[in-house]
Amino acid sequence: MKLFISTALLIFLAELGDKTQLATMTLSAKEKSPLTIFVSALFGFALATLLAVAVGSLLNKIIPIEIIEKVAAIAFISIGILMLLGKI
């Protein structure tokens, strides 16, 4: 239960103000079908999460977690820098 709560809280906080949330908000304001937008966004996020869990589980069997964490941190920082420079 602790893992469930900590994961849900972490994902919730990480996604607040995210581009995906803003895009979903924009679609909801533009389209007059909030239930369809909600279900579609839920489905899309579930698929993305399923992919992340599957890839993470496979990588963990091949590559040590310390290397995965460092690569993820470098990728995250790189994307942030590229966004600041207007390249993305």
BELRAJO-V313209 format. One record per residue. N is the residue number from 0. RES is the residue in one small letter. NEAR is the number of other C-alpha atoms within 10 Angstrom. Layout:
BEGIN
N:RES:NEAR
N:RES:NEAR
END
This chain:
BEGIN
0:m:6
1:k:7
2:l:8
3:f:9
4:i:10
5:s:11
6:t:12
7:a:12
8:l:12
9:l:11
10:i:11
11:f:10
12:l:11
13:a:10
14:e:13
15:l:11
16:g:10
17:d:11
18:k:10
19:t:13
20:q:13
21:l:13
22:a:13
23:t:17
24:m:14
25:t:11
26:l:15
27:s:16
28:a:11
29:k:10
30:e:10
31:k:10
32:s:11
33:p:15
34:l:10
35:t:12
36:i:16
37:f:15
38:v:11
39:s:13
40:a:16
41:l:12
42:f:12
43:g:12
44:f:13
45:a:12
46:l:12
47:a:12
48:t:12
49:l:12
50:l:12
51:a:12
52:v:12
53:a:11
54:v:11
55:g:14
56:s:11
57:l:11
58:l:13
59:n:13
60:k:9
61:i:8
62:i:11
63:p:10
64:i:13
65:e:10
66:i:11
67:i:14
68:e:11
69:k:11
70:v:12
71:a:12
72:a:12
73:i:12
74:a:12
75:f:11
76:i:12
77:s:12
78:i:14
79:g:14
80:i:13
81:l:11
82:m:11
83:l:10
84:l:9
85:g:8
86:k:9
87:i:9
END
